[in-house]
Amino acid sequence: MLTPFKDNGEIDLNGLTQVTELYLQAGAKGLFANCQSSEMFQLSDEERLLIVKHTLKIANGKVPVVAVGNFGATIEGQADFIHKIYDTGVKAVIIVTGLVAEENESNEVFDQRIFELFNLTGKIPLGFYECPEPYKRVLTAEQLEKFVATGRVIYHKDTCLDIELIRAKLKATEGYDSFGLYDAYAVNAVASLEAGAAGLSCVQGNFFPELIVWLCNHFDDESSIEQVNKVQQFLTDHMEVIHYAYPVVAKYYLQKRGLNISTFTRTSTDAFTSAVKNSIDCLFDKYHLLKKEISHRVNV
């Protein structure tokens, strides 16, 4: 999820309401609040709790909400904030893997700290997010299986970009019905879904969530294979424009969709130049051409 800000930098709760309602109207089956797209590293603890609580209020039980919670300089401190996030009413609290161990520390150290977090957080349902910040720590299939086997892990946002590793992770976690893997890499969207991913958790959902929902619902529909291939190609072809100056570009795109939000961001991004603006204008037009081309199959 995005966090809209006012032009003065304050959180825009009215804007957050609009964004949340957009996801819900698009048919999203769940919401990931307080994540990197939410600019979580630029929020205070109070603001993190605020956006999660507001999202839950607007969602009103229609879909589950998950949110990152392992902020703190120590594992004990992270566990304490996990409790605070869970107390808001989220379905699960998400652990950013790069906050558990330093980049030069071993998997053994990481695993030890994860199990320490498990012990300190009681029966709270948890998940993992291989967030690119502060650095991307990708779990192995063996690690993921070990954690999921505890019954504590129900969600994993994968950013490995490697379809073979995705398949290995899915195979390793077969049979755990309460667990779902969600791929963040739209280039592998169809391949991940075909391999058994529970869904997608990609930034493209902040531009055209209806398209992501449709793909999750129809990727294995033989009568829609031509449309599925076109949608996958569209996502692949426009990876660069979507990620350049993100999340400013996403907020600008949503302005074009009619949302009354600012493009203000607390995150340091590439400059939102006229050329970048033009590229998003072109993306907007190309998306509507795609809708028109496949409108008899795609309700987006």
The 8 nearest C-alpha neighbors of each residue, nearest first, counted from 0:
[[1, 32, 37, 31, 36, 2, 34, 30],
 [0, 2, 37, 36, 3, 205, 18, 38],
 [1, 3, 37, 15, 4, 0, 38, 10],
 [4, 2, 11, 14, 15, 10, 1, 260],
 [5, 3, 10, 11, 9, 8, 263, 261],
 [4, 6, 8, 9, 7, 11, 261, 10],
 [5, 7, 8, 263, 261, 4, 9, 262],
 [8, 6, 5, 9, 4, 263, 10, 261],
 [9, 7, 5, 6, 4, 10, 263, 265],
 [8, 10, 5, 4, 7, 11, 6, 3],
 [11, 9, 4, 12, 5, 3, 8, 2],
 [12, 10, 4, 14, 5, 3, 13, 15],
 [11, 13, 15, 14, 10, 16, 53, 3],
 [14, 12, 16, 15, 11, 17, 260, 3],
 [13, 15, 17, 11, 12, 16, 260, 3],
 [16, 14, 12, 18, 13, 17, 3, 19],
 [15, 17, 13, 19, 14, 18, 20, 12],
 [18, 16, 14, 20, 15, 19, 21, 13],
 [17, 19, 21, 15, 20, 16, 14, 22],
 [20, 18, 16, 22, 21, 17, 15, 23],
 [19, 21, 23, 17, 18, 22, 24, 16],
 [20, 22, 18, 24, 19, 23, 25, 17],
 [23, 21, 25, 19, 20, 24, 27, 208],
 [22, 24, 20, 26, 25, 21, 27, 19],
 [23, 25, 21, 26, 22, 20, 27, 209],
 [24, 26, 209, 22, 23, 27, 208, 21],
 [27, 25, 23, 24, 28, 212, 22, 209],
 [26, 28, 23, 29, 22, 25, 212, 30],
 [27, 29, 62, 26, 30, 63, 23, 212],
 [30, 28, 63, 62, 27, 64, 31, 65],
 [29, 31, 64, 32, 65, 63, 0, 62],
 [32, 30, 65, 66, 0, 64, 34, 33],
 [31, 33, 66, 0, 34, 51, 30, 65],
 [34, 32, 66, 37, 39, 67, 47, 51],
 [33, 35, 37, 36, 39, 32, 67, 31],
 [34, 36, 38, 37, 39, 33, 130, 40],
 [35, 37, 1, 38, 34, 0, 246, 2],
 [36, 38, 1, 2, 34, 35, 33, 39],
 [39, 37, 35, 36, 41, 40, 266, 34],
 [38, 40, 42, 37, 41, 33, 35, 34],
 [39, 41, 38, 42, 35, 43, 266, 34],
 [40, 42, 39, 38, 265, 266, 43, 37],
 [43, 41, 39, 40, 46, 47, 44, 38],
 [42, 44, 46, 45, 47, 41, 40, 39],
 [45, 43, 47, 46, 48, 42, 70, 80],
 [44, 46, 48, 43, 47, 49, 42, 50],
 [47, 45, 49, 43, 48, 44, 42, 50],
 [48, 46, 44, 49, 45, 50, 42, 33],
 [47, 49, 51, 45, 46, 50, 52, 44],
 [50, 48, 46, 52, 47, 51, 53, 45],
 [49, 51, 53, 52, 47, 48, 54, 46],
 [52, 50, 54, 48, 53, 49, 32, 55],
 [51, 53, 55, 49, 54, 50, 87, 48],
 [54, 52, 56, 50, 55, 51, 49, 57],
 [55, 53, 51, 57, 56, 52, 58, 50],
 [54, 56, 58, 52, 53, 57, 59, 51],
 [55, 57, 53, 59, 54, 58, 52, 60],
 [56, 58, 54, 59, 55, 53, 16, 19],
 [57, 59, 55, 60, 61, 56, 54, 62],
 [60, 58, 56, 57, 61, 55, 62, 54],
 [59, 61, 62, 58, 63, 55, 56, 57],
 [62, 60, 58, 59, 63, 23, 28, 29],
 [63, 61, 29, 60, 28, 58, 64, 30],
 [64, 62, 29, 90, 30, 60, 65, 89],
 [65, 63, 30, 89, 90, 29, 31, 62],
 [64, 66, 31, 91, 89, 90, 92, 32],
 [67, 65, 32, 33, 92, 93, 31, 68],
 [68, 66, 93, 92, 33, 94, 34, 69],
 [67, 69, 81, 92, 70, 80, 84, 93],
 [70, 68, 77, 94, 81, 80, 67, 71],
 [71, 69, 77, 68, 80, 72, 76, 98],
 [72, 70, 77, 76, 73, 69, 74, 80],
 [71, 73, 76, 74, 70, 77, 75, 98],
 [74, 72, 76, 75, 71, 77, 78, 70],
 [73, 75, 77, 76, 78, 116, 72, 112],
 [76, 74, 78, 73, 77, 79, 119, 116],
 [75, 77, 71, 73, 79, 74, 78, 72],
 [78, 76, 69, 71, 70, 74, 80, 79],
 [77, 79, 81, 75, 76, 80, 120, 116],
 [78, 80, 76, 82, 77, 81, 75, 83],
 [79, 81, 83, 82, 77, 78, 68, 84],
 [82, 80, 68, 78, 84, 83, 79, 69],
 [81, 83, 85, 80, 79, 84, 86, 78],
 [84, 82, 80, 86, 81, 85, 79, 87],
 [85, 83, 81, 86, 82, 87, 68, 80],
 [86, 84, 82, 87, 83, 89, 88, 81],
 [85, 87, 83, 88, 84, 82, 89, 81],
 [88, 86, 85, 84, 89, 52, 83, 51],
 [87, 89, 86, 85, 90, 55, 84, 52],
 [90, 88, 64, 65, 91, 85, 87, 92],
 [89, 91, 65, 64, 63, 88, 124, 92],
 [92, 90, 124, 125, 65, 89, 93, 126],
 [93, 91, 125, 66, 67, 68, 65, 126],
 [92, 94, 67, 126, 127, 125, 66, 68],
 [93, 95, 127, 69, 67, 126, 96, 128],
 [96, 94, 128, 97, 98, 127, 130, 129],
 [95, 97, 98, 129, 99, 136, 94, 128],
 [96, 98, 136, 95, 134, 99, 135, 133],
 [99, 97, 96, 95, 100, 133, 101, 69],
 [98, 100, 96, 97, 109, 112, 101, 95],
 [101, 99, 109, 98, 104, 97, 102, 108],
 [100, 102, 104, 103, 97, 99, 98, 105],
 [101, 103, 104, 100, 134, 97, 136, 105],
 [102, 104, 101, 105, 100, 106, 108, 136],
 [105, 103, 101, 102, 100, 108, 106, 109],
 [106, 104, 107, 108, 109, 103, 100, 102],
 [105, 107, 109, 108, 110, 104, 111, 142],
 [106, 108, 110, 105, 109, 111, 104, 112],
 [109, 107, 111, 105, 106, 110, 112, 104],
 [108, 110, 106, 112, 107, 111, 100, 113],
 [111, 109, 113, 107, 112, 108, 106, 114],
 [110, 112, 108, 114, 109, 113, 107, 115],
 [113, 111, 115, 109, 114, 110, 116, 108],
 [114, 112, 116, 110, 115, 111, 117, 109],
 [113, 115, 117, 116, 111, 112, 118, 110],
 [114, 116, 112, 118, 113, 117, 111, 119],
 [117, 115, 113, 119, 114, 118, 78, 120],
 [116, 118, 114, 115, 120, 119, 113, 121],
 [119, 117, 115, 116, 120, 121, 114, 122],
 [120, 118, 116, 117, 121, 78, 115, 75],
 [121, 119, 117, 118, 123, 78, 116, 122],
 [122, 120, 123, 119, 118, 117, 116, 124],
 [121, 123, 124, 120, 151, 117, 118, 125],
 [122, 124, 121, 120, 125, 91, 151, 85],
 [125, 123, 91, 151, 152, 122, 92, 153],
 [126, 124, 152, 92, 91, 93, 151, 153],
 [125, 127, 154, 93, 152, 155, 153, 94],
 [128, 126, 155, 94, 93, 95, 156, 154],
 [127, 129, 156, 95, 130, 155, 94, 96],
 [130, 128, 96, 158, 137, 136, 135, 157],
 [129, 131, 132, 128, 135, 95, 97, 96],
 [132, 130, 135, 134, 133, 129, 136, 97],
 [133, 131, 134, 130, 135, 97, 35, 129],
 [132, 134, 97, 131, 135, 98, 130, 102],
 [135, 133, 132, 131, 97, 136, 102, 130],
 [134, 136, 131, 130, 129, 97, 132, 137],
 [135, 137, 97, 96, 129, 134, 138, 102],
 [138, 136, 129, 159, 135, 139, 158, 96],
 [139, 137, 142, 143, 136, 140, 129, 141],
 [138, 140, 142, 141, 143, 137, 168, 164],
 [139, 141, 168, 143, 142, 167, 171, 144],
 [142, 140, 144, 139, 143, 145, 171, 168],
 [143, 141, 145, 139, 144, 140, 138, 146],
 [142, 144, 140, 146, 145, 141, 147, 139],
 [145, 143, 147, 141, 172, 142, 146, 171],
 [144, 146, 142, 148, 143, 147, 141, 149],
 [145, 147, 143, 148, 144, 149, 142, 152],
 [146, 148, 152, 144, 149, 150, 145, 143],
 [147, 149, 145, 150, 146, 144, 175, 151],
 [150, 148, 147, 151, 146, 145, 152, 144],
 [151, 149, 148, 147, 152, 153, 146, 177],
 [150, 152, 124, 149, 125, 147, 153, 122],
 [153, 151, 125, 147, 126, 150, 154, 124],
 [152, 154, 178, 177, 126, 179, 125, 151],
 [155, 153, 126, 179, 178, 152, 180, 127],
 [154, 156, 127, 180, 126, 128, 157, 181],
 [157, 155, 128, 181, 182, 127, 180, 129],
 [156, 158, 182, 183, 159, 129, 155, 181],
 [157, 159, 183, 160, 129, 184, 182, 156],
 [158, 160, 161, 157, 137, 164, 165, 129],
 [161, 159, 158, 184, 162, 187, 157, 183],
 [162, 160, 159, 164, 163, 165, 187, 158],
 [161, 163, 165, 164, 166, 160, 187, 191],
 [164, 162, 166, 165, 161, 167, 168, 160],
 [163, 165, 167, 161, 166, 162, 168, 140],
 [164, 166, 162, 168, 163, 167, 169, 161],
 [167, 165, 163, 169, 164, 168, 194, 170],
 [166, 168, 164, 170, 165, 169, 140, 171],
 [169, 167, 140, 171, 165, 166, 170, 164],
 [168, 170, 166, 172, 171, 167, 173, 165],
 [169, 171, 167, 173, 168, 172, 166, 140],
 [170, 172, 168, 169, 144, 173, 167, 140],
 [173, 171, 169, 144, 170, 175, 168, 174],
 [174, 172, 170, 175, 171, 169, 176, 168],
 [173, 175, 176, 172, 178, 177, 171, 170],
 [176, 174, 178, 177, 173, 172, 147, 148],
 [175, 177, 178, 174, 179, 173, 153, 172],
 [176, 178, 153, 175, 179, 150, 152, 154],
 [179, 177, 153, 176, 175, 154, 152, 180],
 [178, 180, 197, 154, 153, 155, 181, 196],
 [179, 181, 155, 196, 197, 154, 156, 182],
 [182, 180, 199, 198, 156, 200, 197, 196],
 [181, 183, 199, 157, 184, 200, 156, 180],
 [182, 184, 201, 200, 158, 157, 199, 185],
 [185, 183, 186, 182, 187, 160, 201, 158],
 [184, 186, 188, 187, 183, 234, 201, 235],
 [185, 187, 235, 184, 188, 234, 231, 238],
 [188, 186, 190, 185, 191, 189, 184, 162],
 [189, 187, 185, 191, 190, 186, 192, 184],
 [190, 188, 192, 191, 187, 193, 218, 231],
 [189, 191, 193, 187, 192, 188, 194, 162],
 [192, 190, 194, 188, 193, 189, 196, 187],
 [191, 193, 196, 189, 195, 194, 190, 188],
 [194, 192, 190, 191, 195, 189, 219, 196],
 [195, 193, 191, 192, 166, 196, 190, 169],
 [194, 196, 192, 193, 197, 191, 169, 166],
 [195, 197, 192, 180, 198, 191, 181, 194],
 [198, 196, 179, 180, 181, 195, 192, 199],
 [197, 199, 181, 196, 215, 192, 182, 200],
 [198, 200, 181, 182, 201, 183, 188, 197],
 [201, 199, 183, 181, 182, 156, 198, 202],
 [200, 202, 183, 203, 204, 199, 184, 185],
 [201, 203, 204, 205, 200, 183, 206, 36],
 [204, 202, 205, 206, 201, 207, 208, 241],
 [203, 205, 208, 202, 206, 207, 201, 211],
 [204, 206, 203, 202, 207, 208, 249, 0],
 [205, 207, 203, 204, 249, 208, 252, 253],
 [206, 208, 204, 209, 210, 205, 203, 211],
 [207, 209, 204, 211, 210, 25, 205, 212],
 [210, 208, 25, 212, 299, 207, 211, 213],
 [209, 211, 213, 208, 212, 207, 299, 214],
 [210, 212, 214, 208, 213, 209, 204, 215],
 [213, 211, 209, 215, 210, 214, 208, 27],
 [214, 212, 210, 216, 211, 215, 217, 209],
 [213, 215, 211, 217, 218, 216, 212, 210],
 [216, 214, 212, 213, 217, 218, 198, 211],
 [215, 217, 213, 214, 218, 212, 219, 220],
 [218, 216, 220, 214, 219, 215, 213, 223],
 [217, 219, 214, 220, 215, 227, 216, 189],
 [220, 218, 217, 221, 193, 224, 216, 223],
 [219, 221, 217, 223, 222, 218, 224, 216],
 [222, 220, 224, 223, 219, 218, 217, 225],
 [221, 223, 220, 224, 225, 219, 226, 217],
 [224, 222, 226, 221, 220, 225, 227, 217],
 [223, 225, 227, 221, 226, 222, 228, 220],
 [226, 224, 228, 227, 223, 229, 222, 221],
 [225, 227, 229, 223, 228, 224, 230, 293],
 [228, 226, 224, 230, 229, 225, 218, 223],
 [227, 229, 231, 225, 226, 230, 232, 224],
 [230, 228, 226, 232, 227, 231, 233, 225],
 [229, 231, 233, 227, 232, 228, 226, 234],
 [232, 230, 228, 234, 233, 229, 227, 235],
 [231, 233, 235, 229, 230, 234, 236, 228],
 [232, 234, 230, 236, 231, 235, 229, 237],
 [235, 233, 231, 232, 237, 236, 185, 230],
 [236, 234, 186, 232, 233, 237, 238, 231],
 [235, 237, 233, 234, 238, 232, 239, 231],
 [238, 236, 234, 235, 239, 240, 233, 241],
 [237, 239, 241, 235, 240, 236, 242, 234],
 [240, 238, 242, 241, 237, 243, 236, 235],
 [241, 239, 243, 242, 237, 238, 278, 279],
 [242, 240, 238, 239, 243, 237, 245, 248],
 [241, 243, 245, 239, 240, 244, 238, 246],
 [242, 244, 245, 240, 241, 239, 269, 248],
 [245, 243, 269, 268, 247, 248, 271, 246],
 [246, 244, 247, 242, 248, 243, 249, 268],
 [245, 247, 249, 248, 244, 250, 36, 264],
 [248, 246, 245, 250, 262, 249, 244, 251],
 [249, 247, 251, 245, 246, 250, 244, 252],
 [250, 248, 252, 246, 251, 247, 206, 205],
 [249, 251, 253, 262, 247, 252, 248, 254],
 [250, 252, 254, 248, 253, 249, 262, 247],
 [253, 251, 249, 255, 254, 250, 248, 206],
 [252, 254, 256, 250, 255, 251, 258, 249],
 [255, 253, 258, 251, 257, 256, 252, 259],
 [254, 256, 252, 253, 257, 251, 258, 283],
 [257, 255, 253, 254, 258, 252, 251, 283],
 [256, 258, 254, 255, 259, 253, 260, 252],
 [259, 257, 254, 253, 260, 256, 17, 255],
 [258, 260, 254, 257, 14, 261, 17, 253],
 [261, 259, 14, 258, 3, 254, 262, 250],
 [260, 262, 263, 5, 6, 4, 3, 250],
 [261, 263, 250, 247, 251, 264, 260, 3],
 [264, 262, 261, 6, 4, 5, 8, 265],
 [263, 265, 266, 262, 247, 4, 246, 8],
 [266, 264, 41, 267, 263, 8, 38, 4],
 [265, 267, 264, 268, 38, 41, 246, 40],
 [266, 268, 265, 269, 264, 244, 270, 245],
 [269, 267, 244, 266, 270, 245, 247, 246],
 [268, 270, 244, 271, 243, 267, 245, 272],
 [271, 269, 272, 268, 244, 275, 243, 267],
 [272, 270, 275, 244, 269, 276, 273, 247],
 [271, 273, 275, 274, 270, 276, 277, 269],
 [272, 274, 276, 275, 277, 271, 278, 270],
 [273, 275, 277, 272, 276, 278, 271, 279],
 [276, 274, 278, 272, 277, 273, 271, 279],
 [277, 275, 273, 279, 274, 278, 272, 280],
 [276, 278, 280, 274, 275, 279, 273, 281],
 [277, 279, 275, 281, 276, 280, 282, 274],
 [280, 278, 282, 276, 281, 277, 283, 275],
 [279, 281, 277, 283, 278, 282, 276, 284],
 [280, 282, 284, 278, 279, 283, 285, 277],
 [283, 281, 279, 285, 284, 280, 286, 278],
 [282, 284, 280, 286, 281, 285, 279, 287],
 [283, 285, 281, 287, 282, 286, 288, 280],
 [286, 284, 288, 282, 287, 283, 281, 289],
 [287, 285, 289, 283, 288, 284, 282, 290],
 [286, 288, 290, 284, 289, 285, 291, 283],
 [287, 289, 285, 291, 286, 290, 292, 284],
 [290, 288, 286, 292, 287, 291, 285, 293],
 [291, 289, 287, 294, 288, 293, 292, 286],
 [290, 292, 294, 288, 289, 293, 287, 295],
 [293, 291, 289, 290, 294, 288, 295, 287],
 [292, 294, 290, 295, 291, 296, 297, 289],
 [295, 293, 297, 291, 290, 296, 292, 298],
 [294, 296, 293, 297, 298, 292, 291, 290],
 [297, 295, 294, 293, 298, 223, 226, 290],
 [296, 298, 294, 299, 293, 295, 213, 290],
 [297, 299, 294, 296, 213, 209, 295, 290],
 [298, 209, 297, 210, 290, 294, 213, 25]]
